[in-house]
Amino acid sequence: MTIHQQQAQVSNEVLPVQPRLYRVEGQDALRLALHAGDKVCITSADFQQGCELLFMDAQGDVAESPLPHYPLSEAVNTGAQLAQLSESALRLSELLQVWGINEQALQQAHCCSADGLPTFEVSESLTMVVLCCGKDMQVVEQTPVTALQVAHFTTADADLPAPLATPRSEFRVPRGSAVSYEVKAGEWIQIIDVEGKQCSDFIAFDAAALAQGHEVALDAVATRTLNGLTLPQPGLHSKLVDTRQQTMLEVVQDTVGRHDSFLFACNSKFYEDSGYFGHLNCTDNFNRCLSNYGIAARDGWPAINFFFNTSAGDCGTIAFEEPWSRAGDYVLLQANRDLICASSACPDDIDPANGWNPTDIHVRIYPARCEFPRSVGYRITPEEQPRMTKPTGFHGRTSALTKQFTEYRGYWVASEYQNYGARAEYLACRERVAMIDLTPLRKFEVVGPDAEILLQYALTRNVSRMSIGEVVYSAVCHSTGGMIDDGTLFRLGQHAFRWICGDSYCGIWLRQLAAEKGLQVQVRESTDQIHNVAVQGPQSRNLLQQIIWNAESCTPIAELGWFRFMTGRVGGPDGMPVMVSRTGYTGELGFEVWCHPDQGEQLWDTIWQAGEPYGIAPLGFDALDTLRIEAGLIFAEHEFCAETNPFEAGIGFTVPLKTKTDDFVGRDAIAAQNPLSRKKLVGLMIDSQETVSHGDSIFNGRFPVGVVTSATYSPSLKSQIALCRVEPQFAEPGTVLEVGQLDGQRKRIPVRTTTLPFYDPERTRVRS
């Protein structure tokens, strides 16, 4: 059931407006200004999370409650979280202190259970505080504090997002106008789309050069060239540069990720060519607001066009559509030097560039003393507020070893490590032992009397055959047989499972299936409560058995079988609790170790110290990609997508059509497919040092017969290799084909098919 379905069930009356949706993460809080006549609907994302509510008046005192049927009591769950010596307690304590909420106020809360979350209307202006709190979950538990959703129905003007800190200044750029402003070195610029779907062109000049009579401006061409991207993004390739190719600004946060750096800010010629004479335009607005600085007027301003949704077609056309930005979305920049800047609120109302309805832009300037983390926004569903990139529980250790980070599914992960490099990291894993942070994996606790029934229906594997302590690898498909995701399922008890996968949407999907079937089961995401490292390589067992203590009733590390897991403690019976599974993504003997994020750095240090005699090395995602391709292991959006079934993705073994008689989602579609017509995932040996890449077409003569899904250079085979999906008649090992590059015809690279995996074909090392 979605939030919209839940809201529809709450009341049959027609509400005046679409709600503004807010998410309150587990162990976090939300403060929201309410006005007379506003309505609020609070729901639980997984139908299991309760909340505690406070209502404050304009003076910050506890106000008369709009919930007379909910008695006032102590905020027990909030108190339990604050009583911990944990990061979550510290964050919440600091937040409540900033909001002026003391212990006395917490004694006058409404405690609402998951099945009693309220929908209500307020008759006067109030401030509501939603507390989504509770104790930390240890890895051996299955009781995470999960997110709430707050729908706010109001006719008031759109609220700006809360300031990231106290601004030095802020101002509105009214629709159809532009504003110039000065920024000092180190200061921060937050450009906010107030109502959504509004473009804001941005230009900047070096203030010192301008004072000397030189116009040194932000240059989109130089920026694209140096970054190798159409537009910078938070992280390694984040710099906006000038005409001298020197950094002017850095993109630090971005909640949209879709902007333009190719086109002029709109000008009079654009409108006149479209038949609109005398139309307001950004170029004229820039000329006016920059004239006070002696900057020469131009007929067209090259700019960074934030929120402008453009794309380049295969035939070379540049197209644009409605912006992706929603109300409150923003970009955050940091100035590298003193700048003269200008921002517009584009007046284009003749096409979808501003959603056909130009609106305002808001700009905030923060002092240089502020510090903001680099982060990228992403959304699981289109209507929700953006989720921002987070560091993992191991980031304090990995960031001390490298600056080479990439954003992956909401977390910063190391691509490679300084003083090692991808080749050395790869060799450490193949020859000794290596450790990699795999926290971005999503974790879901699936618990209840019907847990097995749900998973038997949702997963392709035969869950009913699983023993407690066993792990299985499976696909999750939708009705066409296309794959939603793959992952590993842990059986923790008779009615208790942990599903570990790549995509947070799996939680929504599982809850939807459970609702359709009327099953008694909870599906709760625990990703923020369980972070993990993989310890992989021939010496991984020897390393871990030195540091992992287990009770006599548990299988020790030395005897743990392939695709089995155990629970234990690090260092002895009083050490931190961990879960250890004999799983991995490298094709080597290996394990994954799971812990609470507050204990991540301690776990990293313990493993590292124990691994030094074995020559342990950190492992980045670049080396991991080589390892998994050699092992023939698949990756989302490469070997599979929602249009690829498990057989075509090379994991047909996860679909036991003959031995699993129970129905599962996608079974009928997969069974109806003629096995002889299925495309096959095969290996390619590439007889060239020319680079082959994901997406390259495979040809037999003039015509394409397949596509490269992943490619790498294999140090073990001393050859370039690839995974490839081909038509079945070309899948026989030894078949000679060609990779087509450029237009597919002008350049060919010879290849021949082979069986998978490339490395350790009998998988003796991983089973050893």
C-alpha positions in Angstrom: 0.0 0.0 0.0 1.4 3.4 -1.0 1.1 6.6 1.1 -1.5 7.9 -1.4 -3.6 4.8 -0.8 -3.2 5.2 3.0 -4.3 8.8 2.8 -7.3 7.9 0.7 -8.5 5.4 3.3 -8.2 8.1 6.1 -11.0 10.4 4.8 -13.5 10.4 2.0 -13.6 14.2 1.9 -12.0 16.1 -1.0 -8.9 17.8 0.3 -8.1 21.2 -1.1 -4.6 20.7 -2.4 -2.0 18.0 -3.2 0.0 17.4 0.0 3.5 18.4 0.6 5.3 15.2 1.5 8.0 14.9 4.1 10.0 11.8 5.3 11.2 11.4 8.9 14.0 8.9 8.9 14.3 6.4 11.7 16.0 7.9 14.8 15.4 11.4 13.5 12.8 14.2 13.9 10.9 16.7 11.8 9.7 20.2 12.7 6.9 21.6 10.7 5.0 24.9 10.8 1.2 24.4 10.7 -1.4 27.1 9.9 -5.1 27.3 10.8 -7.0 25.0 8.6 -4.0 22.8 7.7 -4.5 19.0 7.7 -1.8 16.5 8.5 -1.7 12.7 7.8 1.1 10.7 9.4 1.8 7.2 8.0 4.4 4.5 8.5 6.4 3.4 5.4 6.3 -0.2 6.5 3.1 0.0 8.7 5.1 -0.9 11.8 6.6 2.4 13.1 4.9 4.6 15.7 5.8 8.2 16.6 5.8 10.8 19.4 4.3 14.2 18.7 4.9 17.6 20.3 3.0 20.8 19.6 4.6 24.2 20.4 3.2 27.7 20.2 4.9 30.8 18.8 6.8 31.3 22.1 8.2 27.8 22.0 6.0 26.5 24.9 4.0 23.4 24.7 0.7 24.3 23.1 -2.8 23.0 23.4 -3.0 19.8 21.4 -5.1 19.3 18.3 -5.3 15.6 19.4 -7.6 15.6 22.4 -8.2 11.8 22.1 -4.5 11.1 22.4 -3.4 11.4 26.1 -0.2 13.2 26.9 2.7 11.1 28.3 6.5 10.8 28.4 8.2 10.4 25.0 9.6 7.0 26.0 11.2 6.0 22.7 12.8 9.4 22.3 14.1 9.1 25.9 15.5 5.6 25.2 17.4 6.9 22.2 18.8 9.9 24.0 19.9 7.6 26.9 22.3 5.7 24.6 26.0 6.5 24.2 25.6 6.5 20.4 25.9 8.7 17.4 22.1 8.7 16.9 21.6 10.0 20.5 24.2 12.8 19.9 22.6 13.9 16.6 19.1 13.9 18.1 20.2 15.7 21.3 21.9 18.5 19.2 18.8 18.8 17.0 16.4 19.1 20.0 18.7 21.7 21.6 18.6 23.8 18.4 14.8 23.6 18.4 14.6 24.6 22.1 13.0 21.3 23.2 13.9 20.3 26.7 13.2 17.4 29.0 10.1 19.0 30.3 8.6 19.3 26.9 9.3 15.6 26.2 7.2 14.8 29.2 4.1 16.2 27.3 4.1 14.2 24.1 1.5 12.2 22.3 2.7 8.6 21.9 1.1 7.1 18.8 1.4 3.5 17.9 1.9 2.3 14.3 -1.8 1.4 14.0 -2.9 4.6 15.6 -1.0 7.2 13.6 -3.2 10.3 13.4 -4.8 12.4 10.7 -6.0 15.8 12.1 -6.7 19.4 11.3 -5.4 22.4 13.3 -7.5 25.4 14.2 -4.6 27.7 15.0 -0.9 28.2 14.0 1.3 25.7 15.7 4.7 24.1 15.3 4.6 20.3 15.2 7.6 18.1 16.1 7.4 14.5 14.9 9.8 12.2 16.8 10.6 8.9 15.0 12.9 7.5 17.7 14.1 4.4 19.4 17.1 2.4 20.4 19.9 1.3 18.1 19.4 -2.2 16.5 22.3 -4.6 16.9 23.1 -7.0 14.1 21.5 -10.0 15.9 18.2 -8.1 16.2 15.4 -7.4 13.7 13.7 -4.3 15.2 14.9 -1.3 13.3 13.4 2.2 13.8 12.1 3.0 10.3 10.9 6.0 8.4 7.6 7.9 8.7 5.9 9.9 6.1 4.1 13.2 6.8 1.6 14.6 4.3 0.9 18.3 4.9 -2.3 19.6 3.2 -2.1 23.4 3.2 -2.9 26.4 1.0 0.0 28.5 2.4 2.8 29.5 0.1 5.4 26.8 -0.4 7.9 26.5 2.4 11.5 26.8 1.6 13.7 24.0 2.9 15.2 24.7 6.3 18.5 26.6 6.0 21.6 24.4 6.0 23.1 26.8 8.6 22.5 30.5 9.5 22.8 32.3 6.1 24.9 35.5 5.8 22.3 36.7 3.4 19.4 35.4 1.3 17.2 36.9 -1.3 14.4 36.0 -3.8 14.9 36.1 -7.5 11.4 36.9 -8.8 10.1 35.0 -11.8 11.3 36.5 -15.1 14.2 38.4 -13.5 17.9 38.1 -12.6 19.9 39.3 -9.6 23.7 39.9 -9.3 25.5 39.4 -6.0 29.0 39.2 -4.5 30.5 36.2 -2.8 33.8 35.9 -0.9 36.3 33.1 -1.2 35.1 30.0 0.8 31.5 31.2 1.0 28.6 28.9 0.0 25.8 29.6 -2.5 22.6 27.6 -2.3 20.3 28.0 -5.3 16.8 26.8 -4.5 13.9 26.0 -6.9 11.0 27.4 -4.8 8.0 25.7 -6.4 9.6 23.1 -8.7 10.3 22.8 -12.4 12.0 26.2 -12.6 15.3 26.8 -14.4 18.0 29.2 -13.0 20.9 30.3 -15.2 24.1 31.0 -13.3 27.2 33.0 -14.4 30.2 34.1 -12.4 33.2 36.4 -12.8 36.5 36.7 -10.9 36.1 39.8 -8.8 39.8 40.6 -8.6 40.3 40.3 -12.3 37.2 42.4 -12.9 38.7 45.1 -10.7 41.7 45.2 -12.9 39.6 45.5 -16.1 39.6 41.8 -17.1 36.5 39.7 -17.6 37.5 36.2 -16.4 34.2 34.3 -16.5 32.9 30.8 -15.7 33.3 28.7 -18.8 31.1 25.7 -19.5 33.3 24.3 -22.3 36.4 24.3 -20.1 34.4 22.8 -17.3 33.1 19.9 -19.4 36.5 19.3 -20.9 38.4 19.1 -17.6 35.8 17.0 -15.8 35.0 14.7 -18.7 31.3 15.2 -17.8 28.4 17.2 -19.2 28.2 18.9 -15.8 30.2 18.6 -12.6 28.7 16.6 -9.7 29.5 16.4 -6.0 32.6 14.2 -5.4 35.8 13.9 -7.3 34.7 15.6 -10.6 33.0 18.6 -9.0 34.8 21.8 -10.2 33.4 24.6 -12.2 36.3 26.4 -14.0 37.0 29.7 -15.8 38.3 30.5 -19.2 41.9 30.0 -17.9 40.8 26.5 -16.7 41.2 27.4 -13.1 38.7 26.3 -10.4 36.1 29.0 -9.6 33.5 27.0 -7.7 32.8 23.5 -6.5 29.5 21.7 -6.7 29.1 20.3 -3.1 25.4 19.2 -2.9 22.9 18.6 -5.6 19.4 17.2 -5.0 18.4 16.9 -8.7 21.4 15.8 -10.8 19.9 17.1 -14.1 21.1 20.4 -15.4 22.5 22.0 -18.7 25.9 23.4 -19.7 25.5 23.4 -23.5 23.0 26.2 -24.3 22.9 29.9 -24.0 20.7 31.5 -21.3 17.5 32.3 -23.2 17.8 35.5 -25.4 15.7 37.7 -27.6 16.7 35.8 -30.8 15.4 32.5 -29.3 12.0 34.1 -28.7 11.9 36.0 -31.9 12.7 32.9 -33.9 9.7 31.3 -32.2 7.4 34.2 -33.0 7.5 36.0 -29.6 8.8 39.5 -30.1 9.9 41.5 -27.1 9.7 38.6 -24.7 11.5 38.8 -21.4 14.7 36.8 -21.5 17.6 35.9 -19.2 20.3 37.5 -21.4 18.8 41.0 -21.2 18.2 40.5 -17.5 21.8 39.6 -17.0 23.0 42.5 -19.0 21.0 44.9 -16.8 22.0 43.5 -13.4 25.7 43.2 -14.4 26.0 46.6 -15.9 26.8 48.1 -12.5 30.0 46.1 -12.5 31.1 47.4 -15.9 30.6 44.0 -17.6 29.9 44.3 -21.3 26.5 43.4 -22.5 26.2 40.3 -24.7 23.7 39.0 -27.2 23.8 35.6 -25.6 25.2 34.5 -22.3 26.9 31.1 -21.9 25.8 29.9 -18.5 25.4 26.9 -16.2 21.7 26.4 -16.5 20.6 24.8 -13.2 17.5 22.6 -13.3 17.3 22.9 -17.1 16.6 19.4 -18.4 18.4 18.9 -21.7 19.6 15.8 -23.5 21.6 15.0 -26.6 20.1 12.5 -29.1 22.1 9.9 -31.1 21.6 12.0 -34.2 23.1 15.0 -32.5 20.0 17.0 -31.6 19.8 18.7 -28.2 16.3 18.4 -26.7 14.8 19.6 -23.5 11.8 18.6 -21.4 10.3 19.6 -18.1 12.8 19.9 -15.3 13.2 17.1 -12.8 13.4 19.5 -9.9 10.6 19.6 -7.3 9.8 22.3 -4.8 12.7 22.8 -2.4 15.3 21.1 -4.6 18.7 22.9 -4.7 22.3 23.0 -5.7 25.0 24.1 -3.2 28.2 25.6 -4.5 31.4 26.8 -2.7 33.4 29.7 -4.1 37.1 29.2 -4.6 37.8 32.9 -4.8 36.0 36.3 -4.6 33.3 36.3 -7.2 30.6 38.5 -8.9 27.7 36.1 -9.6 24.3 36.4 -11.2 21.3 34.0 -11.0 18.1 34.2 -13.0 14.6 32.9 -12.7 14.1 32.0 -16.3 11.0 33.6 -17.9 10.5 30.9 -20.6 6.8 30.2 -20.8 6.5 29.1 -24.4 7.7 25.5 -23.9 8.3 22.9 -21.1 11.6 24.4 -20.0 10.0 25.8 -16.8 7.0 23.4 -16.8 5.1 26.0 -18.8 4.8 28.2 -15.6 7.8 30.3 -14.6 8.2 30.8 -10.8 10.8 32.2 -8.3 14.3 31.1 -7.4 15.7 31.7 -3.9 19.4 32.2 -3.1 21.1 31.8 0.3 24.8 32.7 1.0 26.5 31.0 3.9 29.7 32.1 5.6 33.0 30.4 4.8 33.2 29.1 8.3 30.4 26.7 7.7 31.1 23.1 6.7 28.7 21.0 4.6 29.3 17.4 3.4 29.4 16.5 -0.2 26.2 14.7 -1.2 24.0 13.8 -4.1 20.3 13.6 -3.9 18.3 10.6 -5.1 14.7 9.4 -4.9 13.3 5.9 -4.7 9.8 7.1 -5.7 9.3 10.3 -7.7 7.1 12.1 -5.1 9.4 11.8 -2.1 11.9 14.2 -0.7 15.4 13.6 -1.9 17.7 11.3 0.1 21.3 12.6 0.4 24.5 10.6 0.1 25.8 9.5 3.5 29.2 8.2 4.7 29.3 4.6 5.8 30.3 3.5 9.3 33.8 2.8 7.9 34.3 6.1 6.2 36.6 7.5 8.9 39.1 4.8 8.0 38.6 4.6 4.2 38.8 8.4 3.8 42.2 8.3 5.6 43.5 6.0 2.8 42.1 7.7 -0.3 40.3 10.7 -1.8 39.1 8.6 -4.7 35.4 8.2 -3.8 32.3 7.7 -5.9 28.7 7.9 -5.1 26.9 4.5 -5.1 23.3 4.0 -4.1 23.3 6.8 -1.5 26.8 6.2 0.0 30.3 7.3 -0.7 32.5 4.3 -1.5 36.2 4.2 -2.5 37.0 3.5 -6.1 40.7 2.9 -5.4 43.2 3.6 -2.7 46.2 5.9 -2.7 49.6 4.0 -2.5 47.8 0.9 -3.7 45.9 1.3 -6.9 43.4 -1.1 -8.5 46.0 -3.6 -9.7 47.6 -4.0 -6.3 44.2 -4.3 -4.6 43.2 -7.0 -7.1 46.4 -9.0 -6.5 46.0 -8.7 -2.7 42.5 -10.3 -3.0 43.7 -13.1 -5.4 46.9 -13.9 -3.5 46.5 -12.8 0.1 43.5 -11.0 1.7 41.7 -7.7 1.1 38.9 -5.8 2.7 36.1 -3.7 1.0 33.3 -1.6 2.4 30.0 -2.9 0.9 27.6 -0.9 3.1 25.4 0.3 0.2 23.8 -3.2 0.1 20.2 -2.8 1.2 19.0 -4.9 4.2 15.4 -5.8 5.0 14.1 -7.6 8.0 11.2 -10.0 6.9 9.5 -11.3 10.0 6.2 -12.9 10.8 4.1 -16.0 10.5 3.8 -15.6 6.7 7.4 -14.5 6.1 8.3 -17.8 4.3 5.1 -17.6 2.2 5.9 -14.1 1.1 9.5 -14.9 0.2 8.5 -18.1 -1.6 6.3 -16.0 -3.8 8.5 -13.0 -4.3 11.8 -14.8 -4.9 12.7 -17.3 -7.6 14.6 -19.7 -5.3 12.8 -22.4 -3.2 12.8 -20.7 0.1 10.9 -23.5 1.8 14.0 -25.7 1.5 16.2 -23.3 3.5 17.6 -24.2 6.9 18.2 -21.7 9.7 21.7 -20.4 9.3 21.6 -20.9 5.5 22.1 -18.2 2.8 20.7 -18.5 -0.7 21.3 -16.3 -3.7 18.1 -15.4 -5.7 16.5 -13.2 -8.2 13.4 -11.0 -7.7 11.2 -10.7 -10.8 8.1 -8.8 -11.8 5.2 -10.3 -13.8 7.0 -10.3 -17.1 9.9 -12.3 -15.6 12.2 -9.3 -15.8 14.5 -8.8 -12.9 13.8 -6.2 -10.2 17.0 -7.1 -8.3 19.2 -10.0 -7.1 20.4 -10.6 -3.6 21.1 -13.0 -0.8 18.5 -14.3 1.7 19.5 -15.2 5.2 17.3 -17.4 7.3 17.6 -16.3 10.9 14.7 -18.3 12.3 11.5 -20.2 11.5 9.6 -17.0 10.7 12.6 -14.6 10.5 14.6 -13.7 7.4 17.0 -11.0 6.3 17.0 -10.0 2.6 20.1 -8.3 1.3 20.0 -6.7 -2.1 21.0 -3.6 -4.1 17.8 -1.6 -4.5 15.7 0.0 -1.8 12.6 -0.4 -4.0 12.7 -4.1 -3.0 11.1 -3.1 0.3 8.2 -1.4 -1.4 7.8 -4.4 -3.7 7.7 -6.9 -0.9 5.2 -4.9 1.1 3.0 -4.5 -2.0 3.0 -8.3 -2.6 2.3 -9.0 1.1 -0.7 -6.6 1.0 -2.0 -8.2 -2.2 -1.9 -11.6 -0.6 -3.2 -10.5 2.8 -0.1 -11.9 4.5 0.8 -11.4 8.1 4.4 -10.3 7.8 6.6 -7.3 8.5 9.1 -5.9 5.9 11.3 -3.3 7.6 14.5 -1.7 6.2 17.5 -2.0 8.4 20.2 -0.6 6.1 21.0 2.3 8.4 21.5 -0.1 11.3 23.7 -2.7 9.6 26.9 -1.8 7.8 29.3 -4.4 6.4 32.7 -5.1 5.0 33.8 -8.1 2.9 37.0 -9.8 3.8 38.1 -11.8 0.7 41.1 -13.8 -0.4 42.9 -17.1 0.4 43.9 -15.9 3.9 40.5 -14.5 4.9 39.6 -17.6 7.0 42.9 -17.6 8.8 42.5 -13.9 9.6 38.9 -14.0 10.8 39.2 -17.1 12.9 41.7 -15.2 15.1 39.3 -12.4 16.0 35.7 -13.8 15.9 34.5 -15.5 19.1 31.5 -17.7 18.9 29.3 -19.5 21.5 29.7 -23.2 21.7 26.3 -23.6 20.0 27.4 -21.7 16.9 29.6 -22.9 14.0 33.1 -21.4 14.2 34.6 -19.5 11.4 37.0 -22.4 10.6 34.1 -24.7 9.9 31.6 -22.3 8.4 30.4 -23.7 5.0 29.8 -21.9 1.8 26.6 -19.8 1.9 26.2 -20.2 5.6 26.3 -17.6 8.3 27.0 -17.4 12.1 26.7 -14.8 14.8 29.6 -14.1 17.2 31.6 -11.3 18.8 34.8 -9.6 18.0 37.7 -10.4 20.4 35.8 -12.5 23.0 32.4 -13.0 24.7 32.2 -9.3 25.7 33.1 -7.9 22.3 30.9 -6.2 19.7 28.2 -8.4 18.2 28.7 -9.3 14.5 27.1 -11.5 11.9 29.6 -13.3 9.6 28.6 -15.0 6.3 30.7 -17.0 4.0 29.7 -15.0 0.9 31.3 -12.6 -1.4 31.5 -11.0 -4.9 35.1 -11.9 -5.9 35.3 -15.6 -6.8 37.7 -16.1 -3.9 37.4 -17.7 -0.5 35.8 -14.9 1.5 33.4 -13.7 4.2 31.3 -10.7 4.9 31.2 -9.2 8.4 28.1 -7.2 9.5 27.9 -4.8 12.4 26.2 -1.6 13.7 27.7 1.5 12.0 28.8 3.0 15.3 31.1 0.1 15.7 32.4 0.2 12.1 35.7 1.9 12.6 36.5 -0.4 15.6 35.7 -3.5 13.4 37.9 -2.1 10.5 40.8 -1.5 12.9 40.5 -5.0 14.4 40.4 -6.7 11.0 43.2 -4.5 9.7 45.5 -5.2 12.6 44.9 -8.9 12.5 45.4 -8.9 8.7 48.8 -7.0 8.6 50.8 -10.3 9.0 48.9 -11.6 6.0 49.6 -8.6 3.8 46.0 -7.2 3.9 45.1 -4.4 1.5 42.0 -2.2 1.2 39.9 -3.0 -1.9 38.1 -0.4 -4.0 35.2 -0.8 -6.4 37.5 -0.6 -9.5 39.4 -3.7 -8.4 36.1 -5.3 -7.3 34.7 -4.9 -10.8 37.6 -6.8 -12.3 37.3 -9.6 -9.7 33.6 -10.0 -10.2 33.8 -10.0 -14.0 36.5 -12.7 -13.9 34.2 -14.7 -11.6 31.3 -14.3 -14.0 29.1 -12.4 -11.4 26.4 -10.1 -12.6 25.8 -6.4 -11.8 22.5 -4.4 -11.9 22.0 -2.3 -15.1 24.8 -4.2 -16.7 24.0 -7.9 -16.9 20.3 -7.4 -15.9 17.5 -4.9 -15.8 13.7 -5.0 -15.6 13.6 -6.4 -19.2 16.0 -9.2 -18.6 14.9 -12.5 -17.0 17.3 -14.6 -14.8 18.1 -17.0 -17.6 19.2 -14.2 -19.9 21.2 -12.7 -17.1 23.2 -15.9 -16.7 21.6 -17.0 -13.4 19.1 -19.5 -14.6 20.2 -21.7 -11.7 18.2 -19.4 -9.4 14.9 -20.4 -11.1 14.2 -24.1 -10.3 11.1 -24.5 -12.5 11.1 -28.3 -12.2 11.7 -28.6 -8.4 9.9 -25.5 -7.1 6.2 -26.3 -7.7 4.9 -23.2 -5.8 4.0 -20.2 -7.9 6.3 -17.1 -7.8 6.1 -13.7 -9.5 7.2 -14.0 -13.1 7.0 -17.8 -13.2 4.4 -18.0 -16.0 6.2 -15.6 -18.2 9.5 -17.3 -17.8 8.0 -20.8 -18.3 6.2 -19.6 -21.5 9.5 -18.6 -23.1 11.1 -21.1 -25.4 14.4 -22.0 -23.8 16.0 -22.3 -27.3 15.2 -18.7 -28.1 16.7 -17.2 -24.9 19.7 -14.9 -25.3 22.7 -16.2 -23.4 25.2 -14.6 -21.1 28.7 -15.7 -22.2 32.2 -14.7 -21.8 34.3 -13.0 -24.4 38.1 -13.3 -24.9 39.2 -10.1 -26.6 42.1 -10.5 -29.0 43.1 -6.9 -28.8 44.3 -4.2 -26.3 41.7 -1.8 -27.7 39.3 -0.9 -24.9 35.9 -2.6 -25.0 33.2 -1.1 -22.9 29.7 -1.8 -21.5 27.1 -1.2 -24.2 29.4 -2.0 -27.2 27.5 -4.1 -29.8 28.6 -7.5 -30.9 28.5 -8.3 -34.6 28.3 -11.3 -36.9 29.2 -9.8 -40.2 27.2 -6.7 -40.8 24.5 -7.3 -38.2 24.5 -7.0 -34.4 23.8 -10.2 -32.5 24.6 -9.2 -28.9 25.9 -6.5 -26.5 28.8 -6.2 -24.1 27.4 -5.9 -20.6 30.7 -5.6 -18.7 34.4 -5.5 -19.7 37.8 -5.4 -18.0 41.4 -6.3 -18.3 42.2 -9.6 -16.5 45.6 -9.7 -14.8 45.2 -13.4 -14.2 44.4 -14.2 -17.9 46.6 -11.4 -19.2 43.9 -10.5 -21.6 40.9 -8.2 -21.9 37.7 -10.0 -21.2 34.0 -9.2 -21.2 30.6 -10.5 -20.3 28.2 -10.4 -23.2 24.6 -11.3 -23.9 24.2 -12.8 -27.4 21.6 -14.6 -29.5 21.6 -18.3 -28.7 23.0 -19.5 -32.0 26.2 -17.5 -31.4 26.7 -18.7 -27.8 28.7 -21.8 -28.5 32.2 -21.5 -26.9 34.8 -20.6 -29.5 32.4 -18.7 -31.8 34.3 -15.9 -33.5 32.5 -12.5 -33.5 33.5 -8.8 -33.5 32.9 -5.8 -31.3 31.6 -3.0 -33.4 32.7 0.5 -32.4 32.2 4.1 -33.7 29.1 3.5 -35.8 29.4 -0.3 -35.4 30.8 -0.7 -38.9 33.9 1.5 -39.1 35.9 -0.2 -36.4 35.9 -3.9 -35.4 37.7 -5.8 -32.6 37.9 -9.6 -32.9 36.5 -11.6 -30.0 35.6 -15.2 -29.3 33.0 -16.6 -26.9 33.9 -18.8 -23.9 32.3 -20.3 -20.9 31.9 -18.6 -17.5 33.5 -18.0 -15.1 36.8 -17.0 -16.6 38.6 -17.5 -13.3 38.6 -20.8 -11.4 36.0 -22.4 -13.7 35.2 -25.2 -11.2 34.9 -22.6 -8.3 37.2 -24.7 -6.2 38.8 -21.6 -4.5 35.5 -20.1 -3.3 34.3 -23.5 -2.0 37.6 -24.4 -0.3 
